[in-house]
Amino acid sequence: MAKIRLTKEFSFEMAHALDGYDGKCKNIHGHSYEFKVTVIGEPVKDENSPKNGMVMDFGDLKHIVKEAVVDRFDHALMLKKSDTSEKLIGQQYANRLVLVDFQPTCENMLDYFAKEISKRLPANIQLHSLFLRETPTSFAEWYASDN
């Protein structure tokens, strides 16, 4: 059977700060993220299936990625969890404050996103790669074959 890769593109706005970093990114700042998700699988070979010929319905992939990443992080502030992070921001932003157990770098976010998306995919579909553009000239990539 042929293996086919499908890619769906997303965008979201998010702010973050890098705790303990020695440059400007230690301050709260935001990005317009470009996010690409590629899955791999075999097309359905069942003439009676409404998904015949599809690896996965693009709408289903969109739903998974929106649930796992976009809806959770769009217009949010991501900070590394600490004793003071919630106090510093205040309660007025608490509903869009995302505290994580890692430094919120582009690289660490990709690793986290890969885990969140993978556990939501159907058993016959594998996550192939992720692409996260943070600025017009800077991006990170995650490949299942490397992990």
C-alpha positions, 0 to 999 in steps of 0.5 A: 500500500502507498503511504501518503503524507497530508499537511494542514496549516494553521496560524495563531497568536501567542505571547511568551517569555523565557525565564532566566534567558540572557536576551530580550526574550526574557520579557513578555513578547508575542508572535504570529505563529505559522504551524504546519502538521503533517501526518502519514498513513495509507488511503482507505481502500473501502468502496463503501466507506465515505472516507474511501481514498483518504488517508484522513479527512482534512476536517478531522485533522483540523479538529484534532489540531485545533483541540490540541494546540490552536484553541488552547494557545491562540491569544494566550500567554505561555510561561514556565510554571513557577511560584511567582508566574501566576502572581506576576500576571494577575487574575485578570489574564488567568483564563488565557495564561498557560503555565507549562513545565518547560521553558516555552521555546519554539523547540520545546513547544514542538515537542509538547505539541507532538505529544498532544497531537499524537495521542489524539490521532487515529491508530492507523495514522502517525504524526510525521512532522511539525513545523513552527515558524516564530518569526519571518526568518526563524522556525523549528521542525520536529520529525517523528523519524528523529524521535 
